[in-house]
Amino acid sequence: MFSHVTLGSNDIDASKRFYDAVLGVLGAPEGVIDERGRLIYMHGGGRLVITRPVDGNAAASGNGHTLGFLAPSTSAVDAWHAAGIESGGVTAENPPGIRNATEGRVVYLAYLRDPSGNKLCGFHKISG
């Protein structure tokens, strides 16, 4: 359904350290900064672009916005969360753990805010 997701950043270098760490534990290669100064990650057919806002204003996180990343296991979610904390992110919501989702699904989630305040989720489906 999606070709790419773009998030704003006020500090591309801090974002690169953070996203190299959290996406690296999920198997994504290191991000590349293109000729326009955008940080780009490509993995599993998807593309994540981190950029300074084109309107010249400061980047700000979206109210109600969360970007989720699939993880192959609960331990990968934990590693994703730890890498994020070690690389300048902060925990958002509850600590990593099991959540009972809708329709009988059981999932394992961890939430972070990146250095620019964007809310992210590490996600692993356990059942349902």
C-alpha distance (Angstrom), angle and dihedral (degrees) to the residues before:
residue distance angle dihedral
M1 . . .
F2 3.82 . .
S3 3.77 127.9 .
H4 3.80 95.5 -170.2
V5 3.78 146.1 -18.4
T6 3.80 123.3 -136.5
L7 3.80 124.6 -158.3
G8 3.77 128.0 -174.3
S9 3.78 123.7 -120.0
N10 3.78 134.6 -173.6
D11 3.82 92.2 -162.1
I12 3.81 116.9 35.9
D13 3.84 92.8 -174.2
A14 3.83 92.0 54.6
S15 3.79 89.6 45.1
K16 3.81 91.1 51.2
R17 3.82 92.2 52.6
F18 3.81 90.3 48.1
Y19 3.82 99.0 44.0
D20 3.82 94.6 40.6
A21 3.82 86.5 57.5
V22 3.82 101.0 42.8
L23 3.79 96.1 39.4
G24 3.80 92.5 40.7
V25 3.81 91.6 62.8
L26 3.82 87.2 54.8
G27 3.82 91.9 53.2
A28 3.80 100.3 -99.6
P29 3.81 118.4 139.6
E30 3.79 121.5 -116.0
G31 3.80 115.1 -75.1
V32 3.79 121.9 -103.1
I33 3.79 125.5 -140.1
D34 3.79 109.2 -138.1
E35 3.82 129.3 -149.6
R36 3.84 90.5 -87.3
G37 3.82 92.2 55.3
R38 3.79 94.6 -106.6
L39 3.79 119.8 141.4
I40 3.80 110.6 -132.3
Y41 3.81 131.5 -167.5
M42 3.80 123.0 -173.8
H43 3.79 121.7 -171.5
G44 3.77 137.4 143.5
G45 3.80 93.0 0.2
G46 3.81 93.7 -54.5
R47 3.76 132.1 106.1
L48 3.80 128.8 -149.6
V49 3.80 117.0 -165.9
I50 3.81 122.2 -166.3
T51 3.79 114.2 -167.7
R52 3.75 145.6 156.1
P53 3.82 107.8 -102.3
V54 3.80 111.3 -89.3
D55 3.82 91.8 -136.6
G56 3.82 90.6 65.3
N57 3.81 94.0 -118.7
A58 3.80 123.2 122.5
A59 3.80 118.1 -82.8
A60 3.79 114.1 -107.5
S61 3.79 130.7 -175.2
G62 3.79 117.7 -109.8
N63 3.78 117.6 -109.0
G64 3.81 105.8 -119.2
H65 3.81 92.9 10.4
T66 3.82 121.6 130.3
L67 3.81 125.8 167.2
G68 3.82 112.7 -154.0
F69 3.80 127.1 -152.7
L70 3.81 121.8 -159.0
A71 3.79 116.2 -126.5
P72 3.82 125.8 -167.1
S73 3.83 94.9 -134.6
T74 3.79 145.3 4.1
S75 3.80 89.2 -101.5
A76 3.82 89.1 55.1
V77 3.82 89.3 53.2
D78 3.81 89.2 51.1
A79 3.82 90.9 48.5
W80 3.82 89.9 47.7
H81 3.81 91.0 52.2
A82 3.83 93.6 45.5
A83 3.82 91.7 48.7
G84 3.78 89.4 51.1
I85 3.80 93.8 51.4
E86 3.81 91.3 46.5
S87 3.83 90.4 50.0
G88 3.78 101.2 52.2
G89 3.79 103.4 -78.3
V90 3.79 126.7 122.3
T91 3.79 131.1 -140.4
A92 3.78 114.4 -100.1
E93 3.79 122.2 -159.3
N94 3.81 117.4 -18.3
P95 3.81 127.3 -7.2
P96 3.83 116.0 -88.1
G97 3.78 112.2 -70.2
I98 3.77 152.7 114.5
R99 3.78 118.5 -49.2
N100 3.79 128.2 -173.5
A101 3.77 104.1 -129.4
T102 3.79 129.1 -167.7
E103 3.79 123.8 -66.6
G104 3.82 94.6 25.2
R105 3.79 95.4 -61.2
V106 3.78 119.4 146.0
V107 3.79 115.6 -154.8
Y108 3.78 137.5 176.5
L109 3.81 112.9 -135.4
A110 3.78 141.0 178.7
Y111 3.79 125.3 -175.7
L112 3.80 128.9 -152.7
R113 3.76 138.7 171.5
D114 3.79 113.5 -139.0
P115 3.84 121.5 -135.6
S116 3.83 89.9 -83.5
G117 3.81 93.9 48.7
N118 3.82 98.6 -103.1
K119 3.81 110.9 150.9
L120 3.81 115.7 -124.8
C121 3.80 134.2 -178.5
G122 3.79 130.6 -153.7
F123 3.84 105.7 -149.5
H124 3.81 134.5 -166.3
K125 3.81 122.2 169.2
I126 3.81 111.3 -139.7
S127 3.81 100.1 179.2
G128 3.79 145.1 -17.9
